[in-house]
Amino acid sequence: MNGCFRVLGALCLAAPLAFAQVAGAPPASLREQIQSRVNREYPRLFELYQHLHTHPELSLHEEQTGQRVADELKQAGLEVTPRVGGYGVVGVLRNGNGPTILIRTDLDALPVKEQTGLPYASRARAVDDKGNEVDVMHACGHDVHMAVFVGAARVLAGLKDQWQGTLLMVGQPAEEKGAGARAMLKDGLFTRFPKPDYCVALHDKADLETGTIGYIEGYALGNVDSVDLTIRGVGGHGAWPHKTKDPIVLAAETVLALQTIVSREIPPGEPAVVTVGSIHGGTKHNIIPDEVKLQLTLRSYTEEVRQQTIAAIRRITRGLAEAAGLPEDRMPIVTLLDQEFTPATYNDPALTRRLAAAFKNWFGEANVRPVKPVMGGEDFSEYGRTPDKIPICLFWLGAEKAESIAESEKTGKPLPSLHSSQFAPVPEPTLKTGVTAMTAAVLELAGRK
C-alpha cells in the first residue's frame, strides 16, 4: 500500500488538492468515488491475479481461463457470450445511448519455465500443439491484463450513473500466436455484437515504473513475420567436401548476408529487423548434410518495408545458391508463414492524444509519459484494420519498481524483460493504476449523463 502513496498521485490521499488545481481534472467527488471502488476491489483482483498466474494456459488452449473471465464478467452484471473465435469471451454492458467502447484483454500464456521465486509462481505444465510437454508461465503479463480488465468492468458497472453508451469487453485468445483477434473477428465480433466506435487495450511494460502510464501516437508495435528457410545442398562425406555442395557453409554465408538487408537496403530512419532465431543441420561430425533449416523473424512498421525485406530474403538466398553452383532443383525454399503474420499496431493519433490528456488529468503530468515504439508484435492491431477503420489505442502500464529501474540504470544490469522466465510484475499499485486508467479511458470516451 505504501507504494501507492509514494508513486501514484491519483490514488493517494494527498491527491485531491493537487488535482483540483489542474484544468480538466475529474471532479474530486468522482475521483474519490473511483479510488474507493478500486481500493475495495483490489483484494479480490489480487486473488484473481494470483489464480490466473498459477493456472496459465497456452495459446488456443485457454478453456479454463476463458471460463473464469466469463464468470467474472457475469458477476459484474454483463451479458456474456463464451467461446467466440475459440475460447474468446465477449461481455456487453448496455447503458443507454452513446458510443460503443471495446476494451480488450489477452488470455494466453507462454511455454516458459517460471524462475521468479514468487510464492505464487506457476508450476503448470501442458502439452503444446506439437505434442511436447512444456512448462507454462504468464511471462508477458496477460494475467495483469485480465485482472485489470475484470476490475474495470466491475468499477464501470458500479458507475453507470456517470457514463452512457455500451461497453464491449473482449477476452481474446491466442495473442501470442497472432491468431486470436482474427479468429474472433471471423466469428462475428463486429457483427454479432455492437460494433465499437473505439478500441482500447493496455499492455504491461517491464521497464516502466509501476504507477505510471506510457503512450505512443502512430506506430507503437511492429509487423511480425515468421519465415522458414531451407538451404539445400548436395551431401556427402566430410573428407571429400569437393564432391559436395555444403549447405552448412551456404547457410553461414546466408545468415551473414541477411544482415545487410537492414544496414544496406532499408533507408536509414526506417526501422526493420531480420533475426535468425534457429538453425539446424547435420547429424554427425563427418557427414555433410543435404540441407539446413533456419527460422527467421522479421519486424517492420510499414507495408513497404515489410515487402522489401521479404523480397530481399528471396533474392539473397537464391543468389548465394546460384553462386555456389546449385542446380535449379536445389534452390532454397523460402516459406512465409502467412497465418502467423501480425500486422503493426498503429495507435490512432487523435484517440491517443485524447486518452493521454485524460490520463494526465487523472494521474498528473509526471506519471503519464510518451514512450518509444518497439518491434514487439500485438494482434490488437487487427481491430483497427477492418473496413470500418475503427480508431484503436494500446497504452503501456508500468509494472516495475522505480528502485529496480534506477538500480538497473546505475549498474547496467538489464531488468527481466517480457517473455523472460524471471519477469514478475509488481501487483500493487500496477493493478490499481490499470483499473483506474481503463476506467478513466471509458469515462473520457463515453457520453456523460
Sine and cosine of phi, psi and omega as CSV:
sin_phi,cos_phi,sin_psi,cos_psi,sin_omega,cos_omega
0.00,0.00,-0.58,0.81,-0.01,-1.00
-0.87,0.49,-0.54,0.84,0.03,-1.00
-0.87,0.50,-0.55,0.83,0.02,-1.00
-0.89,0.46,-0.71,0.70,-0.05,-1.00
-0.94,0.35,-0.48,0.88,-0.04,-1.00
-0.98,0.19,-0.62,0.78,-0.20,-0.98
-0.96,-0.28,-0.72,0.69,-0.22,-0.97
-0.98,-0.21,0.99,-0.11,-0.05,-1.00
-0.85,0.53,-0.56,0.83,-0.08,-1.00
-0.92,0.38,-0.36,0.93,-0.03,-1.00
-0.94,-0.34,0.18,0.98,-0.07,-1.00
-0.99,-0.11,0.44,-0.90,0.01,-1.00
-0.91,0.41,-0.42,0.91,-0.01,-1.00
-0.98,0.19,-0.08,1.00,-0.17,-0.99
-0.94,0.34,-0.63,0.78,-0.17,-0.99
-0.80,0.60,-0.70,0.72,-0.02,-1.00
-0.90,0.43,-0.68,0.73,-0.02,-1.00
-0.90,0.43,-0.70,0.72,-0.07,-1.00
-0.96,0.26,-0.43,0.90,0.01,-1.00
-0.90,0.43,-0.36,0.93,-0.03,-1.00
-1.00,-0.02,-0.06,1.00,-0.05,-1.00
-1.00,-0.08,0.82,-0.57,0.02,-1.00
-0.88,0.48,0.76,-0.65,0.03,-1.00
1.00,0.07,-0.04,1.00,0.01,-1.00
-0.91,0.42,0.50,-0.86,0.01,-1.00
-0.90,0.43,0.48,-0.88,0.03,-1.00
-0.83,0.56,0.57,-0.82,-0.03,-1.00
-0.85,0.53,-0.61,0.80,-0.03,-1.00
-0.91,0.42,-0.65,0.76,0.02,-1.00
-0.93,0.36,-0.67,0.74,0.00,-1.00
-0.88,0.48,-0.69,0.72,0.00,-1.00
-0.92,0.39,-0.59,0.81,0.02,-1.00
-0.90,0.43,-0.70,0.72,0.01,-1.00
-0.93,0.36,-0.66,0.75,0.04,-1.00
-0.84,0.54,-0.70,0.71,-0.01,-1.00
-0.89,0.45,-0.68,0.73,0.00,-1.00
-0.91,0.42,-0.69,0.72,-0.01,-1.00
-0.89,0.46,-0.70,0.71,0.02,-1.00
-0.89,0.45,-0.60,0.80,0.00,-1.00
-0.94,0.35,-0.58,0.82,-0.01,-1.00
-0.98,0.18,-0.35,0.94,-0.18,-0.98
-0.83,0.55,-0.73,0.68,-0.02,-1.00
-0.83,0.55,-0.66,0.75,0.02,-1.00
-0.93,0.37,-0.64,0.77,0.00,-1.00
-0.92,0.39,-0.60,0.80,0.05,-1.00
-0.91,0.41,-0.64,0.77,0.07,-1.00
-0.88,0.47,-0.67,0.74,0.04,-1.00
-0.89,0.45,-0.69,0.72,0.02,-1.00
-0.85,0.52,-0.72,0.70,0.01,-1.00
-0.89,0.46,-0.66,0.75,0.01,-1.00
-0.88,0.47,-0.74,0.67,0.00,-1.00
-0.90,0.44,-0.60,0.80,-0.01,-1.00
-0.91,0.42,-0.61,0.79,-0.05,-1.00
-1.00,0.03,-0.12,0.99,0.01,-1.00
-0.79,-0.61,0.83,0.56,-0.02,-1.00
-0.96,0.28,0.48,-0.88,0.05,-1.00
-0.74,-0.68,0.60,-0.80,-0.04,-1.00
-0.94,0.34,0.29,-0.96,0.06,-1.00
-0.81,0.58,0.68,-0.73,0.01,-1.00
0.95,0.31,0.12,0.99,0.03,-1.00
-0.80,-0.60,0.39,0.92,-0.18,-0.98
-1.00,0.09,0.66,0.75,-0.10,-0.99
-0.89,0.46,-0.80,0.60,-0.03,-1.00
-0.94,0.33,-0.59,0.80,0.04,-1.00
-0.89,0.46,-0.74,0.67,0.02,-1.00
-0.87,0.49,-0.64,0.77,0.01,-1.00
-0.91,0.41,-0.65,0.76,0.00,-1.00
-0.91,0.42,-0.69,0.73,0.03,-1.00
-0.89,0.45,-0.66,0.75,0.04,-1.00
-0.87,0.49,-0.69,0.72,0.01,-1.00
-0.89,0.46,-0.65,0.76,0.00,-1.00
-0.90,0.43,-0.66,0.75,0.01,-1.00
-0.92,0.39,-0.62,0.78,0.05,-1.00
-0.88,0.48,-0.69,0.72,0.00,-1.00
-0.90,0.43,-0.44,0.90,0.04,-1.00
-0.99,0.16,-0.11,0.99,0.06,-1.00
0.99,-0.15,0.25,0.97,0.00,-1.00
-1.00,-0.01,0.42,-0.91,0.19,-0.98
-0.98,0.18,0.83,-0.56,-0.17,-0.99
-0.87,-0.50,0.72,-0.70,0.10,-0.99
-0.85,-0.52,0.90,-0.43,0.02,-1.00
-1.00,0.03,0.13,-0.99,0.13,-0.99
0.82,0.58,0.76,0.65,0.12,-0.99
-0.99,-0.13,0.88,-0.47,-0.04,-1.00
0.89,0.45,0.65,0.76,-0.07,-1.00
0.96,-0.28,-0.84,-0.55,0.00,-1.00
-0.99,-0.15,0.37,0.93,0.04,-1.00
-0.93,0.37,0.43,-0.90,-0.04,-1.00
-0.79,-0.62,0.68,-0.73,0.07,-1.00
-0.81,-0.58,0.81,-0.59,0.09,-1.00
-0.89,-0.46,0.66,-0.75,-0.02,-1.00
-0.83,-0.56,0.78,-0.63,0.08,-1.00
-0.84,-0.54,0.95,-0.32,-0.03,-1.00
-1.00,-0.07,0.74,-0.67,-0.07,-1.00
-0.59,-0.81,0.80,0.59,0.07,-1.00
0.99,0.10,-0.16,-0.99,-0.03,-1.00
-0.96,0.29,0.60,-0.80,0.00,-1.00
0.47,-0.88,0.02,-1.00,-0.05,-1.00
-0.93,0.36,0.37,-0.93,0.11,-0.99
-0.98,-0.19,0.80,-0.59,-0.09,-1.00
-0.88,-0.48,0.87,-0.50,0.04,-1.00
-1.00,-0.02,0.79,-0.61,0.11,-0.99
-0.89,-0.45,0.82,-0.58,-0.07,-1.00
-0.91,-0.42,0.63,-0.77,0.24,-0.97
-0.82,-0.58,0.45,-0.89,0.13,-0.99
-0.99,-0.11,0.40,-0.92,-0.14,-0.99
-0.92,-0.39,-0.38,0.93,-0.26,-0.96
-1.00,0.00,0.32,-0.95,0.03,-1.00
-0.89,-0.46,-0.10,-0.99,-0.13,-0.99
-0.85,-0.53,0.43,-0.90,0.07,-1.00
-0.98,0.19,0.96,0.28,-0.04,-1.00
-0.75,-0.67,0.65,-0.76,0.06,-1.00
-1.00,0.05,0.89,-0.46,-0.08,-1.00
-0.93,0.36,0.70,-0.72,0.03,-1.00
-0.71,-0.71,0.59,0.81,-0.02,-1.00
-0.99,0.14,-0.41,0.91,-0.07,-1.00
0.98,0.22,0.14,0.99,0.01,-1.00
-0.92,0.39,0.52,-0.85,0.05,-1.00
-0.90,0.44,-0.40,0.92,0.04,-1.00
-0.95,-0.30,0.46,0.89,0.00,-1.00
-0.88,0.48,0.55,-0.84,0.01,-1.00
-0.95,0.31,0.71,-0.71,0.16,-0.99
-0.87,-0.49,0.30,0.95,-0.09,-1.00
-0.95,0.32,0.57,-0.82,0.13,-0.99
-0.74,-0.67,0.49,-0.87,-0.04,-1.00
-0.46,-0.89,0.23,-0.97,0.07,-1.00
-0.99,-0.14,0.83,-0.55,-0.04,-1.00
-0.99,0.14,-0.04,-1.00,-0.09,-1.00
-0.92,0.39,-0.27,0.96,0.03,-1.00
-0.99,-0.13,0.08,1.00,0.03,-1.00
1.00,0.05,0.14,0.99,0.00,-1.00
-1.00,-0.01,0.65,-0.76,0.09,-1.00
-0.99,0.11,0.81,-0.59,-0.10,-0.99
-0.72,-0.69,0.39,-0.92,0.17,-0.99
-0.97,0.25,0.44,-0.90,-0.05,-1.00
-0.73,-0.68,0.67,-0.74,-0.05,-1.00
-0.49,-0.87,0.55,-0.84,0.16,-0.99
-0.99,0.13,0.95,0.32,-0.08,-1.00
-0.99,0.13,-0.01,1.00,0.01,-1.00
-0.89,-0.45,0.08,1.00,0.09,-1.00
0.99,0.16,0.31,0.95,0.01,-1.00
-0.91,0.41,-0.38,0.92,0.09,-1.00
-0.92,0.39,-0.59,0.81,0.12,-0.99
-0.89,0.46,-0.73,0.69,-0.03,-1.00
-0.85,0.53,-0.70,0.71,-0.04,-1.00
-0.92,0.39,-0.66,0.76,0.01,-1.00
-0.90,0.43,-0.67,0.74,0.07,-1.00
-0.88,0.47,-0.69,0.72,0.01,-1.00
-0.83,0.56,-0.77,0.64,0.00,-1.00
-0.91,0.41,-0.66,0.75,0.01,-1.00
-0.88,0.47,-0.67,0.74,0.03,-1.00
-0.90,0.44,-0.65,0.76,0.03,-1.00
-0.88,0.48,-0.68,0.74,-0.03,-1.00
-0.93,0.37,-0.68,0.73,-0.02,-1.00
-0.91,0.40,-0.71,0.71,-0.03,-1.00
-0.92,0.38,-0.57,0.82,0.06,-1.00
-0.90,0.43,-0.47,0.88,0.03,-1.00
-1.00,0.01,-0.01,1.00,-0.01,-1.00
-0.87,-0.50,0.52,0.85,-0.10,-1.00
-0.91,0.42,-0.28,0.96,0.06,-1.00
-0.98,0.17,-0.07,1.00,-0.06,-1.00
-0.96,-0.27,-0.14,0.99,-0.06,-1.00
-0.47,-0.88,0.28,-0.96,0.09,-1.00
-0.58,-0.82,0.54,-0.84,-0.09,-1.00
0.65,-0.76,-0.44,-0.90,-0.02,-1.00
-0.75,-0.66,0.74,-0.68,0.05,-1.00
-0.98,-0.22,0.82,-0.57,0.00,-1.00
-0.92,-0.40,0.98,-0.22,-0.06,-1.00
-0.99,-0.10,0.86,-0.50,-0.11,-0.99
-0.88,-0.48,0.91,-0.42,0.15,-0.99
-0.99,-0.10,0.94,-0.35,-0.19,-0.98
-0.97,-0.26,0.75,-0.66,0.07,-1.00
-0.99,0.13,0.18,-0.98,0.28,-0.96
0.81,0.59,0.61,0.80,0.09,-1.00
-0.91,0.41,-0.62,0.79,-0.05,-1.00
-0.91,0.41,-0.38,0.92,0.07,-1.00
-1.00,-0.10,-0.03,1.00,-0.02,-1.00
0.92,0.40,0.43,0.90,-0.13,-0.99
-0.88,-0.47,-0.33,0.94,-0.16,-0.99
-0.93,0.36,-0.67,0.74,-0.02,-1.00
-0.89,0.45,-0.71,0.71,0.02,-1.00
-0.87,0.49,-0.65,0.76,-0.02,-1.00
-0.90,0.43,-0.66,0.75,0.00,-1.00
-0.94,0.35,-0.64,0.77,0.05,-1.00
-0.90,0.44,-0.65,0.76,0.02,-1.00
-0.90,0.43,-0.50,0.87,-0.01,-1.00
-1.00,0.06,0.20,0.98,0.15,-0.99
1.00,-0.07,0.45,0.89,-0.02,-1.00
-0.83,0.56,-0.64,0.77,-0.04,-1.00
-0.99,-0.10,0.07,1.00,0.03,-1.00
-0.87,-0.50,-0.60,0.80,0.03,-1.00
-0.98,0.19,-0.37,0.93,-0.07,-1.00
-0.81,-0.58,0.24,-0.97,0.01,-1.00
-0.82,0.57,0.73,-0.68,0.00,-1.00
-0.97,0.23,0.78,-0.63,-0.08,-1.00
-0.96,0.27,0.46,-0.89,0.17,-0.99
-1.00,-0.04,-0.42,0.91,0.03,-1.00
-0.60,-0.80,0.50,-0.86,0.10,-1.00
-0.81,-0.59,0.79,-0.62,-0.07,-1.00
-0.75,-0.66,0.64,-0.77,0.09,-1.00
-0.54,-0.84,0.26,-0.96,0.13,-0.99
-0.77,-0.64,0.31,-0.95,0.11,-0.99
-0.62,-0.79,0.73,-0.69,0.05,-1.00
-0.92,0.40,0.46,-0.89,-0.07,-1.00
-0.79,-0.61,0.83,-0.56,-0.16,-0.99
-0.97,0.23,-0.26,0.96,-0.01,-1.00
-0.88,-0.48,0.40,0.92,0.06,-1.00
-0.85,-0.52,0.74,-0.67,-0.12,-0.99
-0.93,0.37,0.58,-0.81,-0.01,-1.00
-0.89,0.46,0.59,-0.81,-0.09,-1.00
1.00,-0.09,-0.01,1.00,-0.01,-1.00
-0.83,-0.55,0.32,-0.95,0.00,-1.00
-0.85,-0.53,0.67,-0.74,0.11,-0.99
-0.91,-0.42,0.56,-0.83,-0.01,-1.00
-0.62,-0.78,0.40,-0.92,0.00,-1.00
-0.61,-0.79,0.78,-0.63,0.15,-0.99
-1.00,0.05,0.65,-0.76,0.03,-1.00
0.99,0.15,-0.59,-0.81,-0.05,-1.00
-0.90,0.44,0.82,-0.57,0.00,-1.00
-0.92,-0.40,-0.59,0.80,0.03,-1.00
-0.67,-0.74,0.35,-0.94,-0.21,-0.98
-1.00,-0.09,0.23,-0.97,0.28,-0.96
-0.88,0.47,0.63,-0.78,0.06,-1.00
-0.80,-0.60,0.87,-0.49,0.08,-1.00
-0.86,-0.50,0.63,-0.78,0.12,-0.99
-0.93,-0.36,0.72,-0.70,-0.03,-1.00
-0.80,-0.61,0.77,-0.64,0.17,-0.98
-0.99,-0.15,0.81,-0.59,-0.07,-1.00
-0.83,-0.56,0.85,-0.53,0.06,-1.00
-0.94,-0.34,0.91,-0.41,0.08,-1.00
-1.00,-0.03,0.89,-0.45,-0.05,-1.00
-0.98,-0.21,0.47,-0.88,0.02,-1.00
-0.57,-0.82,-0.38,-0.92,0.09,-1.00
-0.79,-0.62,0.94,-0.34,-0.12,-0.99
-0.97,0.23,0.12,-0.99,0.02,-1.00
0.15,-0.99,-0.30,-0.95,-0.05,-1.00
-0.99,0.17,0.66,-0.75,-0.01,-1.00
-0.90,0.43,-0.32,0.95,0.02,-1.00
-0.99,0.10,-0.20,0.98,0.03,-1.00
-0.81,-0.59,0.86,0.51,-0.07,-1.00
-0.88,0.47,-0.41,0.91,-0.02,-1.00
-0.94,0.35,-0.23,0.97,0.04,-1.00
-0.99,-0.13,0.15,0.99,-0.02,-1.00
-0.84,-0.55,0.10,-0.99,0.24,-0.97
-0.85,-0.53,0.99,-0.17,-0.24,-0.97
-0.97,0.24,0.93,-0.36,-0.01,-1.00
-0.96,0.29,-0.34,0.94,0.02,-1.00
-0.95,0.33,-0.71,0.70,0.08,-1.00
-0.88,0.47,-0.67,0.74,0.00,-1.00
-0.91,0.42,-0.61,0.79,0.04,-1.00
-0.90,0.43,-0.65,0.76,0.03,-1.00
-0.89,0.45,-0.69,0.73,0.04,-1.00
-0.89,0.46,-0.62,0.78,-0.01,-1.00
-0.91,0.42,-0.72,0.70,0.00,-1.00
-0.83,0.55,-0.70,0.71,0.00,-1.00
-0.93,0.36,-0.66,0.75,-0.02,-1.00
-0.90,0.43,-0.56,0.83,0.00,-1.00
-0.91,0.43,-0.40,0.92,0.00,-1.00
-0.93,0.36,-0.27,0.96,0.00,-1.00
-0.99,0.12,-0.18,0.98,-0.02,-1.00
-0.87,0.49,-0.79,0.61,-0.03,-1.00
-0.95,0.33,-0.66,0.75,-0.11,-0.99
-0.98,0.21,-0.41,0.91,-0.12,-0.99
-0.79,-0.61,-0.10,0.99,-0.02,-1.00
-0.86,-0.52,-0.52,0.85,0.03,-1.00
-1.00,0.08,0.75,-0.66,-0.01,-1.00
-0.83,0.56,0.69,-0.72,0.08,-1.00
-0.81,0.59,0.68,-0.73,-0.05,-1.00
0.99,-0.12,-0.25,0.97,0.08,-1.00
-0.99,-0.15,0.94,-0.33,-0.07,-1.00
-0.92,0.39,0.62,-0.79,0.08,-1.00
-0.32,-0.95,0.46,-0.89,0.04,-1.00
-0.68,-0.74,0.71,-0.70,0.18,-0.98
-0.80,-0.60,0.94,-0.34,-0.03,-1.00
-0.85,-0.52,0.78,-0.63,0.14,-0.99
-1.00,-0.01,0.94,-0.34,-0.09,-1.00
-0.99,-0.11,-0.24,0.97,-0.05,-1.00
-0.46,-0.89,0.65,-0.76,0.08,-1.00
-0.57,-0.82,0.80,-0.59,-0.05,-1.00
-0.65,-0.76,0.76,-0.65,0.05,-1.00
-0.18,-0.98,0.57,-0.82,0.06,-1.00
1.00,0.02,0.36,-0.93,-0.02,-1.00
-0.76,-0.66,-0.34,0.94,-0.11,-0.99
-0.44,-0.90,0.39,-0.92,-0.09,-1.00
-0.81,0.58,-0.66,0.75,-0.18,-0.98
-0.95,-0.31,0.39,0.92,0.03,-1.00
-0.87,-0.50,0.82,-0.57,0.15,-0.99
-1.00,0.05,0.87,-0.49,-0.12,-0.99
-0.98,0.21,0.13,-0.99,0.03,-1.00
-1.00,0.09,-0.37,0.93,-0.04,-1.00
-0.37,-0.93,0.34,-0.94,0.09,-1.00
-0.75,-0.66,0.68,-0.73,-0.03,-1.00
-0.94,-0.33,0.72,-0.70,0.04,-1.00
-0.82,-0.57,0.47,-0.89,0.11,-0.99
-0.82,-0.58,0.76,-0.65,-0.07,-1.00
-0.86,-0.51,0.53,-0.85,0.24,-0.97
-0.89,-0.45,0.71,-0.71,0.00,-1.00
-0.89,-0.45,0.67,-0.74,0.02,-1.00
-0.75,-0.66,0.59,-0.81,0.01,-1.00
-0.29,-0.96,0.07,-1.00,0.13,-0.99
-0.94,-0.35,-0.75,0.66,-0.09,-1.00
-1.00,-0.05,0.40,-0.92,0.04,-1.00
-0.92,0.38,-0.53,0.85,0.00,-1.00
-0.90,0.44,-0.74,0.68,0.02,-1.00
-0.92,0.40,-0.62,0.78,0.04,-1.00
-0.85,0.53,-0.78,0.62,-0.03,-1.00
-0.92,0.40,-0.59,0.81,0.04,-1.00
-0.89,0.45,-0.66,0.75,0.00,-1.00
-0.91,0.42,-0.71,0.71,0.00,-1.00
-0.89,0.46,-0.70,0.71,0.01,-1.00
-0.89,0.46,-0.62,0.78,0.00,-1.00
-0.91,0.42,-0.62,0.78,0.03,-1.00
-0.89,0.45,-0.68,0.73,0.02,-1.00
-0.89,0.45,-0.68,0.74,-0.05,-1.00
-0.93,0.37,-0.71,0.71,-0.05,-1.00
-0.92,0.40,-0.71,0.71,-0.04,-1.00
-0.90,0.43,-0.64,0.77,0.03,-1.00
-0.93,0.36,-0.67,0.74,-0.01,-1.00
-0.88,0.48,-0.65,0.76,0.02,-1.00
-0.92,0.38,-0.60,0.80,0.03,-1.00
-0.91,0.41,-0.66,0.76,0.04,-1.00
-0.91,0.42,-0.64,0.77,0.02,-1.00
-0.90,0.44,-0.49,0.87,0.02,-1.00
-0.99,0.16,-0.08,1.00,0.04,-1.00
1.00,0.10,0.38,0.93,0.01,-1.00
-0.98,0.21,0.60,-0.80,0.04,-1.00
-0.96,0.29,0.23,-0.97,-0.06,-1.00
-0.83,0.55,-0.61,0.79,-0.06,-1.00
-0.98,0.22,0.03,1.00,0.06,-1.00
-0.87,-0.50,0.33,0.94,0.07,-1.00
-0.91,0.42,0.43,-0.90,0.00,-1.00
-0.87,0.49,0.44,-0.90,0.09,-1.00
-0.95,-0.33,0.90,-0.44,0.02,-1.00
-0.95,-0.32,0.90,-0.45,-0.05,-1.00
-0.89,-0.46,0.91,-0.41,0.07,-1.00
-1.00,0.03,0.85,-0.52,-0.06,-1.00
-1.00,0.10,1.00,0.05,-0.10,-0.99
-0.87,0.50,-0.58,0.82,-0.05,-1.00
-0.94,0.34,-0.27,0.96,0.00,-1.00
-0.98,-0.20,0.08,1.00,0.01,-1.00
-0.93,0.36,0.75,-0.66,0.11,-0.99
-0.88,-0.48,0.87,-0.49,-0.02,-1.00
-0.96,0.28,0.38,-0.93,0.00,-1.00
-0.88,0.48,0.58,-0.81,0.07,-1.00
-1.00,0.00,0.89,-0.46,-0.01,-1.00
-0.92,-0.39,0.95,-0.31,0.03,-1.00
-0.97,0.26,0.85,-0.52,0.04,-1.00
-0.82,0.57,0.86,-0.50,-0.11,-0.99
-0.85,0.53,-0.70,0.71,-0.05,-1.00
-0.90,0.43,-0.70,0.72,0.01,-1.00
-0.90,0.44,-0.67,0.74,-0.02,-1.00
-0.90,0.44,-0.69,0.72,0.03,-1.00
-0.88,0.47,-0.63,0.77,-0.01,-1.00
-0.90,0.43,-0.71,0.71,0.00,-1.00
-0.94,0.35,-0.64,0.77,0.02,-1.00
-0.87,0.50,-0.66,0.75,0.03,-1.00
-0.90,0.44,-0.65,0.76,0.03,-1.00
-0.91,0.42,-0.68,0.74,0.01,-1.00
-0.89,0.47,-0.64,0.77,0.01,-1.00
-0.89,0.45,-0.59,0.81,0.04,-1.00
-0.92,0.38,-0.51,0.86,-0.01,-1.00
-1.00,0.08,-0.65,0.76,-0.16,-0.99
-0.94,-0.33,-0.24,0.97,-0.08,-1.00
1.00,-0.07,0.51,-0.86,-0.06,-1.00
-0.82,0.57,-0.66,0.75,-0.12,-0.99
-0.92,0.40,-0.37,0.93,-0.08,-1.00
-0.98,-0.20,0.09,1.00,0.03,-1.00
-0.76,-0.65,0.91,-0.41,-0.21,-0.98
-0.76,-0.65,0.61,-0.79,0.20,-0.98
-0.94,0.34,0.66,-0.75,0.03,-1.00
-0.80,-0.60,0.23,-0.97,-0.05,-1.00
-0.99,0.12,0.52,-0.85,0.10,-0.99
-0.91,0.42,0.39,-0.92,0.01,-1.00
-0.78,-0.63,0.20,-0.98,-0.04,-1.00
-0.99,-0.14,0.19,0.98,0.16,-0.99
-0.91,0.41,0.23,-0.97,-0.02,-1.00
-0.90,-0.44,0.45,-0.89,-0.01,-1.00
-0.46,-0.89,0.87,-0.49,-0.03,-1.00
-0.99,0.15,0.12,0.99,0.23,-0.97
-0.82,0.57,-0.43,0.90,0.02,-1.00
-0.82,0.57,-0.50,0.86,-0.07,-1.00
-0.87,0.50,-0.51,0.86,-0.05,-1.00
-0.93,0.37,-0.33,0.94,0.04,-1.00
-0.99,-0.17,0.09,1.00,-0.09,-1.00
-0.94,-0.34,0.09,1.00,0.07,-1.00
-0.96,0.29,0.21,-0.98,0.03,-1.00
-0.83,0.56,-0.37,0.93,-0.01,-1.00
-0.96,0.28,-0.34,0.94,0.00,-1.00
0.78,0.63,0.80,0.60,-0.02,-1.00
-0.94,0.34,0.73,-0.68,0.04,-1.00
-0.89,0.46,0.71,-0.70,0.03,-1.00
-0.81,-0.59,0.38,-0.93,0.11,-0.99
-0.46,-0.89,0.81,-0.58,0.15,-0.99
-0.93,-0.37,0.84,-0.54,0.03,-1.00
-0.92,-0.39,0.29,-0.96,-0.08,-1.00
-0.99,-0.16,0.62,-0.78,0.00,-1.00
-0.91,-0.42,0.90,-0.43,0.01,-1.00
-0.86,0.51,0.67,-0.74,-0.11,-0.99
-0.69,-0.72,0.17,0.99,-0.06,-1.00
-0.85,-0.52,0.50,-0.87,0.04,-1.00
-0.90,0.43,0.65,-0.76,0.05,-1.00
-0.87,0.49,-0.59,0.80,-0.01,-1.00
-0.90,0.43,-0.61,0.79,-0.01,-1.00
-0.93,0.37,-0.63,0.78,0.03,-1.00
-0.91,0.42,-0.69,0.72,0.01,-1.00
-0.89,0.46,-0.65,0.76,0.01,-1.00
-0.91,0.41,-0.63,0.77,0.04,-1.00
-0.90,0.45,-0.66,0.75,0.02,-1.00
-0.92,0.40,-0.54,0.84,-0.02,-1.00
-0.96,0.27,-0.69,0.72,-0.12,-0.99
-1.00,-0.07,-0.36,0.93,-0.08,-1.00
1.00,0.10,-0.02,1.00,0.04,-1.00
-0.97,0.22,0.85,-0.52,-0.08,-1.00
-0.93,0.36,0.52,-0.85,0.10,-0.99
-0.98,0.22,0.45,-0.89,0.13,-0.99
-0.85,0.53,0.74,-0.67,-0.06,-1.00
-0.99,-0.10,0.13,-0.99,0.17,-0.98
-0.82,0.57,0.62,-0.78,-0.02,-1.00
0.98,0.22,0.03,1.00,0.07,-1.00
-0.99,0.15,0.55,-0.83,0.05,-1.00
-0.92,0.39,-0.25,0.97,-0.03,-1.00
-0.95,-0.31,0.12,0.99,0.00,-1.00
-0.96,0.29,0.83,-0.56,-0.02,-1.00
-0.66,-0.76,0.99,-0.13,0.04,-1.00
-0.85,0.52,0.53,-0.85,0.05,-1.00
-1.00,0.09,0.92,-0.40,-0.13,-0.99
-0.87,0.50,-0.67,0.74,-0.02,-1.00
-0.87,-0.50,0.80,-0.60,0.21,0.98
-0.99,-0.12,0.34,0.94,-0.07,-1.00
-0.83,0.56,-0.76,0.65,-0.03,-1.00
-0.89,0.45,-0.68,0.74,0.00,-1.00
-0.90,0.44,-0.67,0.75,0.04,-1.00
-0.88,0.48,-0.70,0.71,-0.02,-1.00
-0.89,0.47,-0.71,0.70,0.01,-1.00
-0.90,0.44,-0.69,0.72,0.01,-1.00
-0.89,0.45,-0.69,0.73,-0.03,-1.00
-0.90,0.43,-0.70,0.72,-0.02,-1.00
-0.93,0.36,-0.59,0.81,0.08,-1.00
-0.90,0.44,-0.69,0.72,0.02,-1.00
-0.89,0.46,-0.60,0.80,0.01,-1.00
-0.89,0.46,-0.70,0.71,0.00,-1.00
-0.92,0.39,-0.68,0.73,0.02,-1.00
-0.89,0.47,-0.55,0.83,0.03,-1.00
-0.94,0.35,-0.64,0.77,-0.12,-0.99
-1.00,0.02,-0.46,0.89,-0.05,-1.00
-0.98,0.20,0.37,-0.93,0.12,-0.99
-0.94,0.35,0.58,-0.81,0.00,-1.00
-1.00,-0.03,0.62,-0.79,0.06,-1.00
-1.00,0.07,0.00,0.00,0.00,0.00
